[in-house]
Amino acid sequence: MTISAIIIAYNNEKTLPLLLKSLRNQKTSDKNFLQEVWIIDNHSQDKTLSICKKYARKSNNPFRLQCIYSAANLGFAKGVNQALPKISKSNDILLINPDIILQKQALANLHYYLQHYPAIQIAGALLSRTPSLLRYTHPLPDQLKELHGTYVRKPNIGTAIFDFTNIKKIWPNNIFSRKFYYTDILTMLPHTHRPIPVDAVSGAFMFIRRHIFNHIKFDNQFFLYLEDVDFCIRAKHYGYQAYLLPYIAGFHKAGSSSPNKYKVNYNAWCKSRDLFFKKHFKRAYIWLHIMFLMDMWLTQIKHKVFD
C-alpha cells in the first residue's frame, strides 16, 4: 500500500517548508507508505519554486520529491488534474495544502485506517485553525470549535442563503450552518476512533483511492473553493463514501495564499459559489444567482467604505 502526495502551491514560501518538515518527520511503520510528493507551483511570485527545488535536491528525503512549475496560476482543480498523469498508477492519492502542519503520527494513523477499514475510498482529517491540536492525539472538547469546514454536509438552499452569504455574519449560529458543519457529531469525536461517514471532506487534506479518478476528476471550472465538495458529491453518486478520520489531525493556516486581511480570494469564492449551485440546484439557480449578485455588490460596497 503506497500513496503519492500532491501539493498545490501559490506564494507559500513561509508555510511550505513547515509542511515539508512535517512530512519528513512522520513516524510510520512502513517507510515506503509515502512514496513521492509532487509540488505544483502555480506561478508563485515569491520564493516558493526555489524552496521546492532546494528540498528536491536533498539526499535524505524519505520520499521522492518532484516539482512542476506552471507558467500561469491554474487554480486548485486544474493543478490536481495536471499532476495525476505523472503519478504512479499503483499509488493512491493524498491531497494536502502547503499551509498545513501534520501531527507526527498522522500518516501512520492513515496507514492504520486504510489497512483496517478497506472500504474507505475518500477520507479527510481534523484540521484545526490553531496549532494546539498538534499536541494531542485526539481533540479536546474546547478544540472542537476550531474544526471549521474540514468536513461538511451537502449544501442545500438553506445553506446557500444562511451560510454562503453575509446573512451568516448577522445570524452565525443558524440551524442551516450548524447542520452544514455537522455540529451534531462534534460530541462523538473525543470518544470514537472509527471512521465517520460524511458528505464531503476538505481538499486541504483529502485521501482518494486512485481508481476513483477513472470515473471522475476535479472540475476544472472551479478555480478555488468548493471543488472538494463538488468532487465528493459526484463521487458519492458512483458509490464512493467520504469519511472523517478522527485520529488524524493537523494545523491548517487557512488562506495563506490570499494577501488580504480576510484571507479569502473573494472573486474566486463568488464564482465558485455561483458555479456550485448552478451545477447542483438547476431549478433554483436563477433565484440563487440573483441573491448571490446582490450579496456580492453589498460586500464590495462594504469593502470600499470600510477597508
C-alpha positions in Angstrom: 0.0 0.0 0.0 1.6 3.3 -1.1 0.4 6.9 -1.6 1.6 9.9 -3.5 1.0 13.4 -2.1 0.0 16.3 -4.3 0.6 19.9 -3.0 -0.8 22.8 -5.0 1.3 25.8 -4.0 1.0 29.5 -4.7 3.1 32.1 -2.8 3.8 29.7 0.1 7.4 30.5 0.9 6.6 30.8 4.6 4.4 27.8 5.1 5.7 25.2 2.6 9.0 24.5 4.5 6.9 23.7 7.6 4.8 21.2 5.7 7.8 19.5 4.1 9.4 19.3 7.5 6.2 17.8 8.9 6.1 15.2 6.1 9.8 14.3 6.7 9.2 13.8 10.4 6.3 11.4 10.0 6.6 8.3 12.2 5.3 5.4 10.0 5.8 1.7 10.5 6.0 1.3 6.7 8.7 3.7 5.5 7.6 3.3 1.9 4.0 4.3 2.6 4.5 7.9 1.3 6.5 7.2 -1.9 6.5 10.5 -3.6 5.5 14.1 -3.2 4.5 16.3 -6.2 4.5 20.0 -5.7 2.7 22.0 -8.4 3.8 25.6 -8.2 1.0 27.8 -9.6 3.2 30.6 -10.9 4.2 31.9 -7.5 5.7 35.4 -7.3 7.8 34.6 -4.2 10.5 32.0 -3.4 8.1 29.0 -3.4 9.7 27.4 -6.5 13.2 27.8 -5.2 12.2 26.2 -2.0 10.7 23.3 -3.9 13.9 22.8 -5.9 16.0 23.1 -2.7 14.1 20.3 -0.9 14.1 18.2 -4.1 17.9 18.2 -4.1 18.1 16.9 -0.5 19.5 13.4 -0.4 17.9 12.4 2.9 14.3 12.8 1.9 12.3 9.7 2.9 10.3 10.1 -0.3 10.8 11.2 -3.9 10.1 14.9 -4.3 9.2 16.4 -7.7 8.4 20.0 -8.6 6.2 21.1 -11.5 6.2 24.8 -12.4 3.1 26.2 -14.1 3.5 29.3 -16.3 0.1 30.5 -15.0 -2.0 30.2 -11.9 -4.3 27.3 -12.8 -6.1 27.1 -9.5 -6.6 24.0 -7.4 -8.7 21.7 -9.6 -6.6 22.1 -12.7 -3.4 21.7 -10.6 -4.5 18.4 -9.2 -5.6 17.1 -12.6 -2.3 18.2 -14.2 -0.4 16.2 -11.6 -2.4 12.9 -11.8 -0.9 11.6 -15.1 2.6 11.9 -13.7 1.9 9.8 -10.6 2.4 6.1 -10.4 -0.9 4.4 -11.3 -0.4 2.0 -8.4 -0.4 4.7 -5.8 -3.4 6.2 -4.0 -3.5 10.0 -3.7 -3.2 12.3 -0.8 -4.0 16.0 -1.5 -2.5 18.3 1.1 -2.4 22.1 1.3 1.0 23.8 1.6 -0.1 25.7 4.8 -0.7 22.5 6.9 1.4 21.0 9.7 0.6 17.4 10.5 0.8 15.6 13.8 3.8 13.2 13.7 1.6 10.1 13.7 -0.8 11.4 11.0 0.4 9.2 8.2 0.9 6.2 10.5 -2.7 6.6 11.5 -3.8 7.0 7.9 -2.0 3.8 7.1 -3.7 2.0 10.0 -7.2 3.2 8.9 -6.6 2.1 5.3 -5.4 -1.4 6.5 -8.3 -1.9 9.0 -11.1 -0.2 7.0 -10.6 -1.2 3.4 -14.0 0.2 2.5 -12.6 3.7 2.9 -12.4 5.4 -0.6 -12.2 9.1 0.3 -11.1 10.4 3.7 -10.3 13.6 5.5 -8.7 14.7 8.7 -9.4 17.0 11.7 -7.9 20.3 10.6 -7.7 23.0 13.3 -7.2 26.7 12.9 -4.9 26.7 16.0 -1.7 24.7 16.4 -2.8 23.4 19.9 -4.3 20.2 18.3 -0.8 19.1 17.3 0.0 18.3 20.9 -2.8 15.8 21.3 -3.7 12.5 19.7 -7.4 13.4 19.9 -9.3 16.7 20.1 -10.3 18.1 23.4 -13.9 19.4 23.8 -12.8 23.1 23.7 -10.8 22.5 20.5 -13.8 21.2 18.5 -15.0 24.7 17.7 -11.8 25.2 15.7 -12.5 22.4 13.3 -14.3 24.7 10.9 -15.1 23.4 7.4 -12.9 20.3 7.4 -16.0 18.1 6.8 -19.4 19.3 5.7 -22.8 18.1 4.6 -24.0 18.6 1.1 -25.1 22.2 0.8 -28.9 22.9 0.3 -30.9 26.0 -0.4 -30.9 26.9 3.3 -27.1 26.7 3.3 -26.9 28.9 0.2 -29.0 31.6 2.0 -27.8 31.4 5.6 -24.2 30.3 5.3 -23.0 31.3 1.8 -24.0 34.9 2.1 -23.5 37.7 4.6 -26.6 36.6 6.5 -24.2 34.2 8.2 -22.5 37.2 9.9 -25.8 38.5 11.2 -27.0 35.1 12.4 -23.9 32.9 12.8 -25.5 30.2 14.8 -28.4 29.5 12.5 -29.7 25.9 12.1 -28.5 25.6 8.5 -24.9 26.5 9.3 -25.0 24.1 12.3 -26.2 21.3 10.1 -23.8 22.1 7.3 -20.8 21.8 9.6 -22.0 18.6 11.3 -22.2 20.2 14.8 -24.4 17.2 15.8 -21.4 14.8 15.6 -18.9 17.0 17.5 -19.7 15.3 20.8 -18.7 12.0 19.2 -15.2 13.0 18.2 -13.4 12.7 21.6 -14.9 9.3 22.2 -14.5 7.4 18.9 -11.7 6.2 16.7 -14.0 4.7 14.0 -14.3 6.5 10.6 -17.3 8.7 10.5 -19.3 8.9 7.2 -19.7 12.5 6.0 -20.9 14.0 2.7 -17.6 15.9 1.9 -14.2 16.5 3.3 -11.8 19.4 2.7 -9.3 19.2 -0.1 -6.8 20.7 2.3 -6.2 17.1 3.4 -8.0 14.5 1.3 -7.1 10.9 0.7 -8.5 9.5 -2.5 -8.2 6.0 -3.9 -6.5 6.1 -7.3 -9.2 4.1 -9.2 -11.8 6.8 -8.4 -10.1 9.1 -10.9 -11.1 6.6 -13.6 -14.6 7.8 -13.1 -14.3 11.4 -12.1 -11.8 14.2 -11.9 -11.9 17.6 -10.2 -14.0 20.0 -12.2 -11.6 22.4 -13.9 -14.3 25.1 -13.9 -13.6 25.7 -10.2 -10.6 27.8 -9.7 -10.6 27.8 -5.9 -13.2 26.8 -3.2 -16.0 24.2 -3.3 -14.2 22.0 -5.8 -13.7 19.5 -3.0 -17.4 19.5 -2.0 -18.4 19.1 -5.7 -15.9 16.2 -6.1 -17.2 14.3 -3.0 -20.8 14.8 -4.0 -20.1 13.5 -7.5 -18.0 10.6 -6.1 -20.9 9.6 -3.8 -23.1 9.3 -6.9 -20.7 6.5 -8.0 -20.9 4.8 -4.6 -17.7 6.3 -3.1 -18.4 7.3 0.5 -16.2 10.0 2.2 -15.1 9.5 5.8 -13.8 11.7 8.5 -10.8 10.0 10.3 -10.8 11.2 14.0 -7.2 10.2 14.8 -5.6 12.2 12.0 -5.1 15.9 12.8 -3.2 18.9 11.7 -2.9 22.7 11.9 -4.3 24.5 8.9 -3.3 28.1 8.5 -6.1 28.7 6.0 -5.9 31.5 3.5 -2.1 31.8 3.5 -2.1 32.4 -0.3 -4.5 35.3 -0.1 -2.8 38.6 0.9 -5.9 40.5 2.0 -6.9 40.7 5.7 -9.9 38.4 5.1 -7.6 35.6 3.9 -10.1 34.9 1.1 -9.9 35.3 -2.7 -13.3 36.9 -2.9 -13.7 36.9 -6.6 -12.9 33.2 -6.8 -15.3 32.5 -3.9 -18.1 34.2 -5.7 -17.5 32.4 -9.0 -17.3 29.0 -7.2 -20.4 29.6 -5.2 -22.4 30.5 -8.3 -21.0 27.6 -10.3 -21.7 25.1 -7.5 -25.3 25.9 -7.2 -25.7 26.2 -11.0 -24.5 22.6 -11.2 -26.4 21.0 -8.3 -29.5 23.2 -8.0 -30.6 24.0 -11.5 -34.2 24.7 -10.8 -33.5 27.2 -8.1 -30.4 28.6 -9.7 -31.8 31.8 -11.2 -33.1 33.0 -7.9 -29.9 32.0 -6.1 -27.9 33.7 -8.8 -29.8 37.0 -8.2 -29.3 36.7 -4.4 -25.6 36.0 -4.8 -25.2 39.0 -7.1 -26.9 41.2 -4.5 -24.7 39.8 -1.8 -21.6 40.4 -3.9 -22.5 44.0 -4.6 -23.2 44.7 -0.9 -19.9 43.2 0.1 -18.0 45.2 -2.5 -19.7 48.4 -1.2 -18.8 47.5 2.3 -15.1 46.8 1.4 -14.9 50.2 -0.4 -16.4 52.1 2.5 -14.7 50.4 5.5 -11.4 49.0 4.2 
